[in-house]
Each structure stands twice: as structure tokens, then as C-alpha cells.
Amino acid sequence: MSGSLRIQRGGDGDPVLLLIHGLGATGDVWQGLHELLPGRWPGRWITPDLPGHGGSAPLPAYSFGALARAVAGAVPATGRLVVIGHSLGGVVALSLASGTFGVEPAAVLGLGIKVEWTDDDLARARSLASRSNPVYSTRTEAAERYLKVAGLTGLVGPDQIGTAALVQAEAGWTLAFDPAAFAVGAPDMTALVQAAQGTVVLAAGERDPMCSEGSLRRLVPDPVILAGLGHNAQVENPAALLVILARL
């Protein structure tokens, strides 16, 4: 733990790799990449649970800036910093890249960021934010709900969910995730990319229904499209990120 955040760490020295998960998930989605980093990443890595997710405390209100500010507090003050963020985590990574929050990433990879938002998308998110998490009689049922919220159904089994994602209540099991985070809103991606101080790479799985190559090309000239992968490419094939990481 660091302050109010649950944080996983590994490696030693510089540079520092910061890994930020997406909405509804926890830092455990980077486990596959964690296992590949020894011998491939020369420094240390840091993986927080975002506020209101997993083992991290909730916020009174959610915004990209508030999430970035919380994560920035976990980053060492010295050393070269590279950030990989998935989905919502990608927006947080780009927010950090502005330099506004006291850290200065040398490079940022935004993976699977939802760029295009409709009024219906935003209305649905606000509706979800107003609901309480259901309580389930078994851990398996709660784990299946977590997988659905995090977009991991079919990629991870309910019995593989770590302890941070779920909470045992008196009446059963529920999610640790704070549904109010659904109301974080839509990012101004053009402004975020333009404000970034370091290198920015945007990427998505070829089969990601939330992030198309065309939407990314309107922001950067050379997005990376990961063949055969979907929205949670870092879970489906974490090795695919090593090639991009070498560029950063």
C-alpha cells in the first residue's frame, strides 16, 4: 500500500515502468506482463489499483485529473518514467504526460482507449454510476460479475480472481469496485495528446470493439494495431506489449 492505494512492485533501479489498469479492473490484469518483465525491462515496475478499484480507497468524485493526481503520488520523484495505461488507465496515463501532476513521463502508451463517446454511452455510464453493487451468495457469482464489469469474461476464470477484486460482506460477496467511477465521463483525447510532453503511442487490439484504428489515426499518424487481439490485449497476449515497450 502507498497512501490509500494498493500497489504491486517489482524489479529494481531505473527506468520506472508504471502500469495502469482500466475501468472496473485491478492491477492484477498486468500479472502476465509482470512475469515477462525480468530480463526484458532493465528497471523497476509499479502497478497501482486506481482509486475506487480493488484494494484502493474510493474518491469523493471521479475525474481523470483526480485519478492522475492519486497515481502520481505513487511514482518515484527521480528516474526515467514510462507509463502504459489500458482503457481508462490510458487516459490517466495521458493526463500524467501533461506534467500537471508533478511527474514527467518520458513516454506513454495508451492501449484500448475508448475515443468516441455518444450521448447514449454517457447516459448509460451515469446510470451505472448511480447503482449499488449487487451482493451475491457465492464468491464465484461475484467473481463472474467482476469479470463482466472489467471486460474479462472468457479471458480469466472466476477462480483466478485475486482477493483485491472482491469483498466478503455479511450477506455474501460483492465487488470492491466503486460504481461511482462509471461517471468519470469522456476524455478530450485531442487535448490530452497535444498536451503530452513526451512520446505518445496509441495502440489497440485489432478486434477491440471500443477502439478502432480509424479513431486512433485521427489522433496520431501511426497507431499500433495488435493483430487478432481484443480490448484486453494485455491479458490476451502480454508478450505483444514487449515489442511496443522496446520502442518506449
N, C-alpha and C positions, 0 to 999 in steps of 0.2 A: 504494500500500500504506500502511496505518496499523497499526503493530504487526504482528500476524500476520494481518490481514485485507486482502484485496483490496478496494479501494474505488474506485468511479467518482464523479466530482463534476462539477457544472456550476452555472451561474448565479453570482450574486454578492449579498452582503448578507443581510438578514433579511426575512422569516422563513425558517427552515430546514425543508425537506421531507426526511424520512427514509423511504426505500423499502426494505422488507424482503421478500425472496422466500420461497417455500415450500420444503418438504422436497424434496431431490434436485435442485433447480434452481440457478441462479446469478442474480446481479444483472442479467444480460443480459435477463431476461424483462421488465424495465421499459423496454427500449430504445424501444418505441413511445411510451410516456408521456414519456420524456426528450425526444423530438423535438417533442412538443406543448407542453412547458412554457415555452419562450421566449415572452414576451408574455402568458402566462397565469398564471405563477407569479412573484411580484414579487421573490423572494429566490433563495437557492441550494438545490441539492438534493444529497443524499448517498445513494449506493446501495452498501452493502457486500455481499460474499458472506458468508453465515453461516459460522461455523467448521465445517470439515469439508466445505465445498462450494466448488466452483470453485477460485479461487486462494487461499483462506483455509486456514490450518493447522487440523488437527483438534484436538479436545479429548480429554483422557483419558476423560471420560464426559460424556454429554449430558443436560442438563436445561433446562427453559425459563429458569430463573434464570441458568444458566451462559451460555446463548446471549445473554440480555438484557445480562448484565454485559459480555460481549465487544463487543456492538454499542454499548453506552453509551460505551465508550471512544473511539468514532469521532465522537461528537456534540460540536459546539462548546459551550463552557460558558455562553455567553451567547446571547440572542436567542430569539424565539418558535419553538417546535418543533411541527411537525405530522408525524405518523407514519402511513404507510399500510403495512400488512402483509398479505401474502397467505398463507392457509392456516397452516402453521407460523409463518410470519412475522407473521401476525396475532396469534398467541398471544404471540410475543416482544414485539410492539408493546404489547399489553395489560399484559404484565409490566413494561415500561418505564413505563407510565402509573401504576403504583403509587407511583412516586417512590423506590422502594427502591434504585435503581441509579445515583443521582446525577444523573439528568436528569428534567425535569418537562414532559412533552408537554402542550401546551395542548389538543390534540385528537388522537384516534386513530381511524383507520378500519381495522377488521378485515374483510377480504374473503375469503369462501370458507373460513372456519374449520370444520373438522370438529368438531362439537359433541357428537355422540352416538357413543360407542365401546362395542362389545360385547367380551366376553371373547375371542371369535374374532378380532376386529380386533387386539386387543393381542397375542394369541398369534402371529398372522401377522407382526406388526411385530417381535416378539422373534426369530422365526425368520429374517427377512430381515436383522436386525442381526448375526446370527452368521455370515453368509455373506460370502465374499470377492467382490470384483468380478471377473467373467469378463474374460479378455483376448481380444480379437478380432484377426483378421489384418488387417482394414482399418479405417480411420478411419470409414468410412460405417457399418459394423456397430456400432462403439462409439457413434457418434452416435445411431443408432436406439435403442440401449439407453438412452442418456441421455434421449431424448425420452419413452420409456416410463416411466422412473422419475419424471421430472418432470411427467408427465401432459400432455405437449405433442405427442404423436403426432397428426398431421393438422393441427396449427396452425403448425408450423415444419418446414422441410425439413432433412434431415441436413446438407446443405451450408451451412446458415445458422447452425450451431452455432459459437459463439465458441471461441477457444483455451483459455479457462479451464476449460471443462467436461470436457475430455478430457486424458489423459496418454499420451504415447507411451512405451511400455516396450520392452525389448529384444525381447520376443516378439510385440509388436504394440501395440494400442491398448486403453486401458481408461478407466474413469470417474475423474475427480478426486474425486468424492463419496465420503465415508467412510460405508459402510453401517451402522456402529455408531450413526449418528444416528437410524436407524429406531426405536431403543429409547427414544426420548425420553419416550414414554408419552402418557397422555390428560390434557388440561388440565382444571382445575377452573374452568370458564367462569363460573359464578355468582360465585365468589370473586374472579376477576380483574375482572369488570365492576364489582362492588361496590367493589373497592379502587381503581379508577381515579380519579385526581384531576381530570382534565379531561373534556372532551366525548368521548363514545364513540359511534361509529356502526358498526353491523354491517351488512354487505351480502353478497349472494351473487348469482351468476347464476341466472336462472330455471330453467335446465336443469342446475344443479350437482348431481350425484348424491351429493356428500359433505356438502352443507349445504342443508337445507330451510328454507323460510320459517317453518314451524311451529316448528322448533328454535330459530330466532333470536328469534321472538316470545316464547318463554319466558324470554328474557334481556333483551330491550329491547322497548319498545312499538311502535317504528316502524322496523323494519329496512328497508333499501333493497334491492329486488329488481330486478335488471337484466334487462330483457326480452330473451329469445332467447339469452342468453349462458350458458356453462357454467362449469366450475370455474376455468379460467384466463381470467377475463373481462378481466384487464389486458393479455393478449396478443391475445385475440379482438377487442376494441374498446377500446383505451386511452382514446379520447375520452369513453367513458361515465363514466370516473372524474373527468373535469374538472368535471362538474356536482356531484358529491359534494364534490370538493376545494373548490369555491366555498363550500360550507356550512361548511367547516372553517377 
